[in-house]
Amino acid sequence: MTVLVASALIRPALEPVVPDWLDVRWAADNAELLELAGEAEIGWFDSLSKTAMAETVRRAAGLKWLNSLYAGVDGLPFGLMAQRGTILTNGSGLSATTIAEYVVMGMLTMAKGYREVVRAQDRHEWLGDAPGRGQLAGTRALVLGFGPIGQKVQRMLGGFEVAVSIVRRTPGEGFLTPDQWRARLGEFDWIVIAVPATAETDGMIGAAELAAMKPGARIINIARGAVIDQDALLACLRERRLRGAFLDVTTPEPLPPEHPLWDEPNAHITMHLSGRSQKTVMHEAAVRFLENLERYRRGDELAHRVDYTRGY
């Protein structure tokens, strides 16, 4: 039988549908994952700690396939996994809809000043005027990254009459390539960051990019905190060169209670909750895994395989 070592995080969704040719060793915590890793031919080592996940992979010398429900698998030892011939599949697209909905929520929240409406209700105060008078219709958005999330964002914003431009590697009509978008930053009201977390995207929005943005623009980050130079962003917000930042991700995470971003009036921090604001991801991850499991048994190419050279 083929041995699968799997985190208890996925057990409720996966255990009822495990095929009889799979011998599953369930791990209740990171310590048990480490203990069982050496037995795994297939692994599903998802943990709230990426450091623990990486260490489990290092222990799993016989691992042929590692699956994860996370889209971002940065932090795993890609070099070692490539050397061992380990296949890695990720959860790209599993949370695309709910994350894209968070993007739209962030845009509407900032445009309409909705945070101030909520605070007025907390004070039992009837506002005599709208705290925000912005509209999405007629504005322009630049979406960096055209994976499943970027694609969902584009479709959703079309319904709000937002003109969307996309940054992706492949040239095409309506798309900007990685060497083109910086020169166009001043044209957009919204900058939406949906790129994968790689060495190439680390720090891609720095002081120069922030300075090049349209005065009064707003930025939304649902990728990784490290994509933005956070100190430079804070300076822009304080100087009111940017009108707002909607940050589902920060550096570090959790953001320390004393960090100045918490108190910046134009910063909206949503604690990396966008992908968790749903009920179906575990079920969908289990279904995807079972489909790949049949491919694995037949010796076919696995879907959603990570390219180690690109990092996603």
C-alpha positions as CSV (number, residue, x, y, z in Angstrom):
1,M,0.0,0.0,0.0
2,T,1.0,3.6,-0.6
3,V,1.6,5.5,2.6
4,L,0.2,9.0,2.9
5,V,1.2,11.1,5.9
6,A,-1.3,13.9,6.4
7,S,-2.1,16.7,8.7
8,A,-5.2,16.5,10.9
9,L,-6.3,19.8,9.4
10,I,-7.6,18.0,6.3
11,R,-8.7,14.8,8.1
12,P,-12.5,15.6,8.4
13,A,-12.8,16.3,4.6
14,L,-10.5,13.5,3.4
15,E,-10.9,10.6,5.7
16,P,-14.4,9.5,4.6
17,V,-13.3,9.3,0.9
18,V,-9.8,7.8,1.2
19,P,-9.4,4.9,-1.3
20,D,-8.6,1.5,0.1
21,W,-5.1,1.3,-1.5
22,L,-3.9,4.2,0.5
23,D,-2.5,3.7,4.0
24,V,-3.0,7.1,5.8
25,R,-1.0,8.1,8.9
26,W,-2.8,11.0,10.5
27,A,-0.7,13.6,12.4
28,A,-2.4,15.6,15.1
29,D,0.3,18.3,15.3
30,N,3.7,19.3,13.9
31,A,5.6,17.0,16.3
32,E,3.7,14.0,14.9
33,L,4.3,15.2,11.3
34,L,8.0,15.2,12.0
35,E,7.8,11.8,13.6
36,L,5.9,10.2,10.7
37,A,7.6,12.1,7.8
38,G,10.1,9.4,7.1
39,E,7.3,6.9,6.3
40,A,5.7,9.1,3.6
41,E,5.6,8.4,-0.1
42,I,2.9,11.0,-0.4
43,G,2.7,13.9,2.1
44,W,0.1,16.5,3.0
45,F,2.0,18.5,5.6
46,D,0.0,21.6,5.8
47,S,0.5,23.6,9.0
48,L,0.0,27.1,10.3
49,S,3.8,27.2,10.6
50,K,5.7,27.2,7.3
51,T,8.9,26.6,9.2
52,A,7.5,23.4,10.6
53,M,6.3,22.4,7.1
54,A,9.7,22.9,5.7
55,E,11.4,20.9,8.4
56,T,8.9,18.0,7.9
57,V,9.8,18.0,4.2
58,R,13.5,17.8,5.0
59,R,12.8,14.7,7.2
60,A,10.7,13.0,4.5
61,A,13.6,11.5,2.5
62,G,11.4,9.1,0.6
63,L,8.7,11.6,-0.3
64,K,7.6,11.4,-4.0
65,W,4.7,13.8,-3.9
66,L,3.8,16.6,-1.6
67,N,0.4,18.2,-1.8
68,S,-0.7,21.5,-0.2
69,L,-4.0,23.4,-0.1
70,Y,-1.9,26.6,0.1
71,A,-1.4,28.5,-3.1
72,G,1.7,30.2,-1.7
73,V,4.3,27.5,-1.0
74,D,7.2,29.9,-0.5
75,G,9.4,28.8,2.4
76,L,9.6,25.1,1.3
77,P,13.0,23.8,0.4
78,F,12.6,23.8,-3.4
79,G,16.2,22.9,-4.1
80,L,16.2,19.8,-1.9
81,M,12.8,18.7,-3.3
82,A,14.0,19.1,-6.9
83,Q,17.1,17.2,-6.1
84,R,15.1,14.3,-4.6
85,G,12.6,14.4,-7.5
86,T,9.7,15.2,-5.2
87,I,6.6,16.6,-7.0
88,L,4.8,19.5,-5.4
89,T,1.2,20.4,-6.1
90,N,-0.5,23.4,-4.5
91,G,-3.9,24.9,-3.9
92,S,-3.8,27.5,-6.6
93,G,-7.3,28.8,-7.3
94,L,-9.0,27.1,-4.4
95,S,-9.5,30.4,-2.6
96,A,-9.6,32.7,-5.7
97,T,-13.3,33.6,-5.4
98,T,-13.3,34.6,-1.8
99,I,-10.0,36.5,-2.1
100,A,-11.2,38.3,-5.2
101,E,-14.4,39.2,-3.2
102,Y,-12.1,40.7,-0.5
103,V,-10.5,42.9,-3.2
104,V,-13.9,44.2,-4.2
105,M,-14.9,44.7,-0.6
106,G,-11.7,46.6,0.1
107,M,-12.3,48.9,-2.9
108,L,-15.9,49.6,-1.9
109,T,-14.9,50.1,1.7
110,M,-12.3,52.7,0.8
111,A,-14.4,54.4,-1.9
112,K,-17.5,54.7,0.3
113,G,-15.7,55.4,3.6
114,Y,-17.6,52.5,5.1
115,R,-15.3,52.1,8.1
116,E,-16.5,55.5,9.3
117,V,-20.1,54.4,8.9
118,V,-19.5,51.4,11.1
119,R,-17.7,53.6,13.7
120,A,-20.7,56.0,13.7
121,Q,-23.0,53.1,14.4
122,D,-20.8,52.0,17.3
123,R,-21.2,55.6,18.6
124,H,-25.0,55.5,17.9
125,E,-24.4,58.6,15.7
126,W,-26.6,59.4,12.7
127,L,-24.4,60.8,10.0
128,G,-25.7,63.7,8.0
129,D,-23.5,63.1,5.1
130,A,-21.6,60.2,3.4
131,P,-18.0,59.9,4.6
132,G,-16.9,58.6,1.2
133,R,-18.2,59.7,-2.2
134,G,-16.0,57.7,-4.5
135,Q,-17.5,55.3,-7.1
136,L,-15.8,52.3,-8.7
137,A,-17.5,53.0,-12.0
138,G,-15.3,54.9,-14.4
139,T,-12.1,54.2,-12.5
140,R,-9.0,52.3,-13.7
141,A,-7.4,49.4,-11.9
142,L,-4.0,47.8,-12.5
143,V,-3.9,44.1,-11.5
144,L,-0.4,42.7,-11.0
145,G,-0.6,39.0,-11.5
146,F,-3.0,37.0,-13.7
147,G,-3.3,33.7,-11.9
148,P,-6.7,32.5,-10.7
149,I,-7.1,35.4,-8.3
150,G,-6.2,38.1,-10.8
151,Q,-8.6,36.5,-13.4
152,K,-11.4,36.5,-10.8
153,V,-10.7,40.1,-9.9
154,Q,-10.8,41.2,-13.5
155,R,-14.2,39.5,-14.1
156,M,-15.7,40.9,-10.9
157,L,-14.5,44.5,-11.5
158,G,-16.0,44.4,-15.0
159,G,-19.4,44.3,-13.4
160,F,-18.6,47.5,-11.5
161,E,-17.5,49.2,-14.8
162,V,-13.9,49.4,-13.7
163,A,-11.4,49.5,-16.6
164,V,-8.9,46.8,-15.7
165,S,-5.3,46.4,-17.1
166,I,-3.4,43.3,-16.3
167,V,0.3,42.6,-15.7
168,R,1.5,39.2,-16.8
169,R,4.5,37.6,-18.4
170,T,3.0,36.9,-21.8
171,P,2.3,39.9,-24.1
172,G,-1.1,40.4,-25.5
173,E,-3.8,43.0,-26.2
174,G,-4.9,44.6,-22.9
175,F,-1.9,43.2,-21.0
176,L,1.2,44.8,-19.7
177,T,4.5,42.9,-19.4
178,P,6.9,43.0,-16.5
179,D,9.0,45.6,-18.3
180,Q,6.1,47.9,-19.1
181,W,3.9,48.4,-16.0
182,R,6.1,50.7,-14.0
183,A,6.0,53.4,-16.6
184,R,2.2,53.3,-16.6
185,L,1.6,53.5,-12.8
186,G,0.4,57.1,-12.8
187,E,-2.6,56.1,-14.9
188,F,-4.5,54.0,-12.4
189,D,-6.8,54.7,-9.4
190,W,-6.3,51.2,-8.0
191,I,-3.3,49.0,-7.8
192,V,-4.2,45.4,-6.9
193,I,-1.3,43.1,-6.1
194,A,-2.0,39.4,-6.7
195,V,1.4,38.1,-7.7
196,P,2.9,34.9,-6.4
197,A,5.5,35.1,-3.6
198,T,8.9,34.6,-5.3
199,A,12.3,36.1,-5.1
200,E,11.4,38.1,-8.2
201,T,8.3,39.7,-6.6
202,D,9.9,40.4,-3.2
203,G,10.0,44.1,-2.8
204,M,8.6,44.8,-6.3
205,I,6.7,47.8,-4.9
206,G,9.2,50.1,-3.4
207,A,9.6,53.8,-2.9
208,A,10.1,54.5,-6.6
209,E,6.9,52.6,-7.6
210,L,4.9,54.3,-4.8
211,A,6.1,57.7,-5.9
212,A,5.1,57.0,-9.5
213,M,1.5,56.1,-8.6
214,K,-1.3,58.6,-9.3
215,P,-1.8,61.1,-6.5
216,G,-4.7,59.8,-4.4
217,A,-4.5,56.3,-5.7
218,R,-5.2,53.3,-3.5
219,I,-3.3,50.1,-3.2
220,I,-4.6,46.6,-2.3
221,N,-2.3,43.7,-1.4
222,I,-3.7,40.2,-1.1
223,A,-0.3,38.5,-2.1
224,R,2.4,38.7,0.4
225,G,3.5,41.5,2.7
226,A,7.1,41.4,1.4
227,V,5.9,42.4,-2.0
228,I,5.6,46.0,-0.7
229,D,8.3,48.1,1.0
230,Q,6.1,48.6,4.1
231,D,8.1,51.5,5.5
232,A,7.9,53.4,2.2
233,L,4.2,52.7,2.0
234,L,3.6,54.0,5.5
235,A,5.5,57.2,4.6
236,C,3.3,57.7,1.5
237,L,0.1,57.2,3.6
238,R,1.3,59.7,6.2
239,E,2.1,62.3,3.5
240,R,-1.3,61.6,1.9
241,R,0.3,60.9,-1.5
242,L,-1.8,57.8,-1.5
243,R,-5.4,57.8,-0.4
244,G,-5.5,54.4,1.1
245,A,-4.0,50.9,1.5
246,F,-6.1,47.7,2.0
247,L,-3.6,45.2,3.3
248,D,-4.7,41.6,3.9
249,V,-1.0,40.7,4.2
250,T,1.8,42.4,6.2
251,T,5.4,42.0,7.3
252,P,5.6,40.4,9.7
253,E,2.5,38.3,10.4
254,P,0.9,38.7,12.9
255,L,1.6,42.4,12.8
256,P,2.9,43.5,16.3
257,P,0.4,45.5,18.3
258,E,2.8,48.4,18.5
259,H,3.3,48.6,14.7
260,P,2.4,52.1,13.4
261,L,0.3,50.7,10.5
262,W,-2.4,49.9,13.0
263,D,-2.9,53.6,13.8
264,E,-2.6,54.9,10.2
265,P,-6.0,56.3,9.3
266,N,-5.7,55.4,5.7
267,A,-4.5,51.8,6.3
268,H,-7.0,48.9,6.4
269,I,-5.6,45.7,7.8
270,T,-7.5,42.5,7.5
271,M,-5.1,40.0,9.1
272,H,-4.7,37.6,6.2
273,L,-8.3,36.6,6.5
274,S,-9.3,36.8,2.8
275,G,-8.7,33.1,2.0
276,R,-10.4,32.0,5.2
277,S,-13.7,33.8,4.7
278,Q,-15.3,30.7,3.2
279,K,-16.6,27.2,4.2
280,T,-15.8,25.0,1.2
281,V,-12.0,25.1,0.8
282,M,-11.3,21.9,2.7
283,H,-13.9,19.9,0.7
284,E,-12.6,21.4,-2.6
285,A,-9.0,20.6,-1.6
286,A,-9.9,17.0,-0.8
287,V,-11.7,16.6,-4.2
288,R,-8.8,18.0,-6.0
289,F,-6.4,15.7,-4.1
290,L,-8.4,12.6,-5.0
291,E,-8.4,13.5,-8.7
292,N,-4.7,13.9,-8.5
293,L,-4.4,10.7,-6.6
294,E,-5.9,8.8,-9.5
295,R,-3.4,10.5,-11.8
296,Y,-0.6,9.6,-9.5
297,R,-1.6,5.9,-9.4
298,R,-1.8,5.8,-13.2
299,G,1.5,7.5,-13.6
300,D,0.0,10.6,-15.3
301,E,1.1,14.2,-15.0
302,L,-0.4,15.8,-11.8
303,A,-2.5,18.9,-12.0
304,H,-1.5,22.2,-10.3
305,R,2.1,21.2,-10.2
306,V,4.5,23.8,-8.9
307,D,7.4,24.8,-11.2
308,Y,10.4,25.0,-8.8
309,T,12.3,27.5,-11.1
310,R,9.4,30.0,-11.0
311,G,8.3,29.2,-7.4
312,Y,4.6,28.7,-8.2
